[in-house]
Amino acid sequence: MMNISKTPIAYQITVGFVLLFLIYLILFQVGLISFDVSDLLMFYSFSVYTVSLAAVLGGILTGMFIATRALSNQGFTPFEVSMLKLRDDIHNLEKEVHKISKRLDDDKKTSNENE
């Protein structure tokens, strides 16, 4: 279990902000908080901005994580190795099927010429 005091303060603030925002949304949906039209427009604009910002930052951070993991590892995990082997097997099977179909076509042509 993670010790809360060891988590970064920025993470704690972010989680707290998200929880407060969720509580705020629940209170709004239940009807305990009411808005007039201009407040509602500002609220939805802020919501769209917040979700867009979170999506962009999440995409950037995910990309950074994947790139860092790929570059620092300098190798493939066992799962990746097995997927690469499967890819090679499929490629080899495609070659075999192509050879067999070519032979069948050639046999068909020669049998048609003999008739």
ChimeraX attribute file (.defattr): number of C-alpha atoms within 10 A of each C-alpha:
attribute: neighborCount
match mode: 1-to-1
recipient: residues
	/A:1	3
	/A:2	6
	/A:3	6
	/A:4	9
	/A:5	8
	/A:6	7
	/A:7	10
	/A:8	9
	/A:9	11
	/A:10	9
	/A:11	10
	/A:12	13
	/A:13	11
	/A:14	11
	/A:15	12
	/A:16	12
	/A:17	12
	/A:18	12
	/A:19	12
	/A:20	12
	/A:21	13
	/A:22	12
	/A:23	12
	/A:24	14
	/A:25	13
	/A:26	13
	/A:27	13
	/A:28	13
	/A:29	11
	/A:30	10
	/A:31	10
	/A:32	9
	/A:33	11
	/A:34	12
	/A:35	11
	/A:36	7
	/A:37	9
	/A:38	8
	/A:39	11
	/A:40	12
	/A:41	12
	/A:42	11
	/A:43	13
	/A:44	11
	/A:45	11
	/A:46	12
	/A:47	13
	/A:48	12
	/A:49	12
	/A:50	11
	/A:51	11
	/A:52	12
	/A:53	12
	/A:54	12
	/A:55	12
	/A:56	11
	/A:57	12
	/A:58	12
	/A:59	12
	/A:60	12
	/A:61	12
	/A:62	12
	/A:63	12
	/A:64	12
	/A:65	12
	/A:66	12
	/A:67	12
	/A:68	11
	/A:69	12
	/A:70	13
	/A:71	10
	/A:72	9
	/A:73	10
	/A:74	8
	/A:75	11
	/A:76	11
	/A:77	11
	/A:78	9
	/A:79	9
	/A:80	11
	/A:81	12
	/A:82	12
	/A:83	12
	/A:84	13
	/A:85	12
	/A:86	12
	/A:87	12
	/A:88	12
	/A:89	12
	/A:90	12
	/A:91	12
	/A:92	12
	/A:93	12
	/A:94	12
	/A:95	12
	/A:96	12
	/A:97	12
	/A:98	12
	/A:99	12
	/A:100	12
	/A:101	12
	/A:102	12
	/A:103	12
	/A:104	12
	/A:105	12
	/A:106	12
	/A:107	12
	/A:108	12
	/A:109	11
	/A:110	11
	/A:111	10
	/A:112	9
	/A:113	8
	/A:114	7
	/A:115	5
